[in-house]
Amino acid sequence: MKGAIEVCAFPGQAELAPALAAAVADRLRTAIAARGRAVLAVSGGSTPVPFFVALQREVLDWRRVTITLVDERWVNADHPDSNAALVQRYLLQGGAAGAQFQPLKNGAATAAAGCDAISSQVSALFPLDVAVLGMGTDGHTASWFPGASNLEQALDRDYPGSCVALQPAAGGHERLSLSLAAVLSAAQLYLHVSGSEKWTVLERALLPGPVADLPVRALLRQSERPLQVCYAVQDKPARDDA
C-alpha cells in the first residue's frame, strides 16, 4: 500500500538485523524473478553493520543484484570514513561478493565536480527496488543535514538529477547524496534506527514542523512509497552517524 508507515520494534540489533535482512532479501528475490535483476541502496554509519552481516548470509542470486549507496562522504575508498569501504567490509562478502557495486565517489576533486557523472551512472539503475536509510540525532537522513548547502535542492521533488552535492553546516567532509526524488524511486523504503535518543527524534519528526529542521520528515511525509520503520530499542554505544 503506497504511502503507509509501519513501525516494527525489536529488543535490539540482534533481533532486528536478521529480520530486516530476510525482508530485504525477499524483495530482491521478487525483483529478480520479475525482471531478472534487483537494485538495493544502503546507508553507512555504524547502525547498519549487523544488518549488512546478516544480509550477506542470505541465499539469493547475488550476481543479479546491484548495490549502491544512499550517500557518501567525498573521501577515497580506503579512507576510514568511506561508506563504500564499510559496504565492502561487511556486505560484499561471501555469496554477496558476487553483487555489482555502484559507488557514489569518482576521481573528481569535489563532490560538486563529480556529481553529474555519478548521477548519470546511478540513474541508469533506476528504479530502485529497496532503499534502507538511517537517521541521525539531528534528524538527518541520507546526507540531508539541517542547514546543509543545497538541502533545498536535495529535497525538491522536481530536481532532475539523482544525486546532490552537500556540505553539512557543522563542517567535515563534503557529501554526495541521493536526492529525495531518487530515494522515492524505490519500491520499498526502510528507516533503520536504534536507541532511545533516536526514537525521541523520530517522535519529534512525526509532529508538525518545517522539513528543513528535521529533514527525515521528507521521508516520513511522502505518500508515494511504503515505509517501514525498523527500530531496535536497545543499542550498544556507537558513533552517531546515520
C-alpha positions in Angstrom: 0.0 0.0 0.0 1.5 3.3 -1.1 2.4 5.9 1.5 1.8 3.6 4.5 4.2 3.8 7.5 4.7 0.7 9.5 6.7 0.6 12.7 8.4 -2.7 13.7 10.1 -2.7 17.1 12.8 -5.2 18.2 14.5 -5.6 21.6 17.9 -5.0 20.0 20.0 -5.2 16.9 20.5 -8.9 17.3 16.8 -9.4 16.6 16.3 -6.5 14.1 19.2 -7.3 11.8 18.2 -10.8 10.6 14.6 -9.8 10.3 15.4 -6.8 8.2 17.9 -8.8 6.1 15.3 -11.5 5.5 12.7 -8.9 4.4 15.1 -7.1 2.1 16.4 -10.4 0.6 12.8 -11.5 -0.1 12.1 -8.3 -2.0 15.3 -8.7 -4.0 14.3 -12.2 -4.9 10.9 -11.0 -6.1 12.5 -8.3 -8.2 15.0 -10.8 -9.8 12.1 -13.1 -10.6 10.1 -10.3 -12.1 12.7 -8.6 -14.3 16.0 -10.5 -13.9 17.8 -8.1 -11.7 17.4 -6.1 -8.4 18.8 -2.8 -7.1 19.4 -2.0 -3.4 20.6 1.3 -1.9 22.1 1.2 1.6 23.3 3.8 4.1 26.6 4.0 6.0 27.5 4.6 9.6 27.6 2.1 12.5 23.9 1.3 12.7 23.6 -0.9 9.6 26.7 -3.1 10.2 24.7 -6.0 11.9 22.2 -5.8 9.1 24.9 -6.0 6.4 26.4 -9.1 8.1 23.0 -10.7 8.2 22.1 -9.8 4.6 25.3 -11.1 3.1 24.4 -14.5 4.5 21.1 -14.6 2.7 20.9 -17.1 -0.2 19.9 -15.4 -3.5 21.4 -14.8 -6.9 23.7 -12.0 -5.9 25.1 -11.8 -9.4 21.8 -10.2 -10.4 21.9 -7.7 -7.6 23.4 -4.2 -7.9 24.1 -2.4 -4.6 24.6 1.4 -4.4 24.7 3.9 -1.6 22.2 6.4 -0.3 25.0 8.8 0.4 28.8 9.0 0.6 31.5 11.3 2.1 33.8 12.6 -0.6 36.8 10.5 0.5 38.7 7.8 -1.1 37.6 4.2 -0.8 40.5 3.4 1.6 39.5 6.2 4.0 38.1 5.0 7.4 35.0 7.3 6.9 34.2 5.8 3.4 30.7 4.2 3.2 32.0 2.2 0.2 34.7 0.7 2.4 32.1 -0.2 5.0 29.9 -1.9 2.4 32.9 -3.8 1.1 34.0 -4.9 4.5 30.6 -6.1 5.9 28.2 -6.6 3.0 30.1 -7.6 -0.1 31.4 -10.8 1.4 30.6 -14.5 1.0 28.0 -15.0 -1.7 27.2 -11.3 -1.7 30.7 -10.7 -3.1 29.2 -11.5 -6.5 26.9 -8.4 -6.4 27.7 -5.4 -8.6 28.6 -2.2 -6.7 28.0 1.3 -7.8 29.9 3.8 -5.7 29.0 7.5 -5.2 32.6 8.7 -5.5 34.8 9.1 -8.5 38.1 10.8 -9.2 36.8 14.4 -9.3 38.3 16.8 -6.8 35.0 17.7 -5.2 31.5 16.2 -4.9 30.1 19.1 -6.9 32.5 18.4 -9.7 31.8 14.6 -9.7 28.0 14.9 -9.2 26.8 14.9 -12.8 28.8 11.9 -13.9 27.7 9.8 -10.9 24.1 11.0 -11.3 24.1 9.6 -14.8 25.5 6.2 -13.6 23.1 5.9 -10.7 20.1 7.0 -12.8 20.8 4.0 -15.1 20.0 1.7 -12.2 16.5 3.1 -11.5 14.0 2.2 -10.3 15.5 1.1 -7.0 13.8 -2.0 -5.5 14.8 -1.3 -1.9 16.4 1.6 -0.1 17.5 1.3 3.5 18.1 4.6 5.2 19.3 5.6 8.7 18.7 8.7 10.8 21.0 10.9 12.9 20.1 12.5 16.2 19.9 15.8 14.4 17.1 14.5 12.3 19.1 14.0 9.1 18.7 11.0 6.8 20.9 10.3 3.7 23.1 13.5 3.7 20.1 15.8 4.1 21.5 17.6 7.1 19.7 20.6 8.7 21.4 23.7 7.3 23.4 21.9 4.7 24.3 23.6 1.5 21.9 22.5 -1.4 19.4 21.0 1.1 16.5 22.6 -0.7 17.7 21.1 -4.0 18.1 17.7 -2.4 14.5 17.7 -1.2 13.0 19.2 -4.4 10.7 16.6 -5.9 11.3 18.1 -9.3 15.1 18.1 -9.1 16.1 16.2 -12.3 19.4 14.7 -11.1 19.7 11.6 -8.9 22.5 13.0 -6.8 23.2 16.2 -5.0 26.5 17.5 -3.5 26.0 18.8 0.0 28.2 20.4 2.7 26.9 19.8 6.3 26.6 23.1 8.3 28.8 21.5 11.0 31.6 21.1 8.5 33.5 17.9 7.9 33.6 16.0 4.6 31.7 17.2 1.6 29.0 14.7 0.8 27.2 13.2 -2.3 23.7 12.1 -1.6 20.7 10.6 -3.5 18.0 13.2 -3.8 14.6 12.7 -2.3 13.2 12.1 -5.8 15.9 9.4 -6.3 15.1 7.7 -3.0 11.4 7.7 -3.8 12.1 5.6 -6.9 12.5 2.7 -4.5 9.5 0.3 -4.4 10.1 -0.2 -0.7 11.7 2.1 1.9 13.1 1.1 5.3 14.2 3.5 8.0 16.6 1.7 10.4 17.1 3.4 13.8 18.2 2.2 17.2 18.3 3.5 20.7 16.0 5.8 22.8 17.7 9.0 21.7 16.9 8.4 18.0 13.4 7.3 18.9 12.8 10.6 20.6 14.0 12.4 17.5 11.7 10.3 15.3 8.7 11.1 17.5 9.5 14.8 17.1 9.8 14.4 13.3 6.3 13.0 13.2 4.9 16.2 14.7 4.2 19.3 12.6 7.1 21.5 11.8 9.5 22.5 9.0 11.1 19.7 7.0 14.3 21.7 6.9 14.6 21.5 10.7 14.4 17.7 10.7 14.9 16.6 7.1 13.9 13.0 7.8 10.3 14.5 7.7 10.7 14.4 3.9 10.7 10.7 4.1 8.0 10.4 6.7 5.6 12.7 5.0 5.9 11.3 1.5 2.9 9.4 0.3 4.3 7.6 -2.8 6.1 4.6 -1.3 5.5 2.3 1.7 7.9 3.0 4.5 8.8 0.6 7.3 10.5 1.9 10.4 12.7 -0.8 11.9 13.6 0.2 15.5 15.9 -1.5 17.9 15.0 -0.5 21.5 18.5 -1.2 22.8 21.7 -0.2 21.1 25.3 -0.5 22.1 27.2 2.8 22.2 28.3 3.8 18.8 29.2 6.9 16.8 26.1 8.9 15.9 26.1 8.6 12.1 23.2 7.5 10.0 
